[in-house]
């Protein structure tokens, strides 16, 4: 019966990984965004000079 717990553990780990990726995609807030260039956007929407 060890195989039942093994496959259950693998299934839970895979489900956790998939849910984590889905949450990150939906959240959209990452520590570093390469598109931003390291500067925060201007509050009035204009581009900094």
N, C-alpha and C positions, 0 to 999 in steps of 0.2 A: 504493500500500500504506500510505500515511500514515493512512488511515481506520481500518485495523485497529488500529494503535497508539493512535489517538485513542479509539476505542470501548473498547479494553481498559483504557486509563487511566481513562475515565469509570466503567467497571464496577468497577474496583478501588477508586476513590474512594467510590462508592456503597456497596460492600460494607464498606469500612472505617467509614463513617458508621453503617451499620446495626448492625455488630458493636459499635461504641462505645456506641450507645444501649442495646443489649441488655445490655452489661456494666454500664452505669450503673444500669439498672433492677434488675438482679440484685444489684448491690453494695449499693445503698441507703444509702450513706454520702455525704452531701453536706456541703459546707462550711457552708452555712446552711440550716436547715430552718425555714420560716416557722411551722410548727405548734408548734415548741418554745418560742417566745417569748423565746429568748435565754438561758434559764436551764437548766442541766443538771438532769436528774432526781435526786431525792434517792436516796441509796444504799439506804435501807430501804424505799423504795417509797411513802413518805408524801408528801403535797403540802406544799411550803414555805409558810409563813405570811407 
